[in-house]
Amino acid sequence: MQQANAVVKGDEKNPYTFPKLNAGELEKPYVASKGAVASVDSSRLLDDKDRKQANSTRKVEDPLTAKKAAVEKQKATAGAEWYNLPRTDLTPELKRDLQLLKMRGVLDPHRHYKKEGGKMQAPEYSQVGTIVEGPTEFYTGRIENKKRKKTFVEEVLSGEQETRRFKRKYGELQDKKGSGKKAYYKALKAQRKGGVKKGG
């Protein structure tokens, strides 16, 4: 573009100087006239950025609702000091696992745990993880894939199928509870009818 403030130098006859009235190359006008009709080039009225914002929908949120949602989102975790543990999603499977953990004292007679009174209460924040064996661990120390269970309850039930400890204990309790009742004396009488062999 040519400079608009170019000056025409004067000569001896005309000592005055005048600027050139040349604005250079002008932008193409938005309005074009064809005869008596004027038309506007709508593609040049807005920038692409403004046009995109005008054509898109704007989501307007209530500030109180947004603040409440932010507070709830903050309460959804235990905080950075507790590694952002999520709020407990108490599914039926997790509930059964927690109940079994509360009764863990009956699983192994050789281990003793501190007694807990009251009903089972799920923790407010918790997370269930999966133990992954390291590559340096020997293969005999790992659990086979076919023996792996999805939940703690399934693992205990599979162990019960091998040991039958709960079934044996249940039978002992039934015999103890039934002592002195009619069925107990009937069974005792049936044993006596068999007789006792003398002399080995």
Secondary structure, 3 states (H helix, E strand, C coil): CCCCCCEECCCCCCCCCEECCCCCCCCCCCEEEECCEEEECHHHCCCHHHHHHHHCCCCCCCHHHHHHHHHHHHHCECCHHHCCCEECCCCHHHHHHHHHHHCHHHCCCCCCCCCCCCCCCCCCECCCCCCCCCCCCCHHHCCCHHHCCCCHHHHHHHHHHHHCHHHHHHHHHHHHHCCCCHHHHHHHHHHHHHCCCCCC
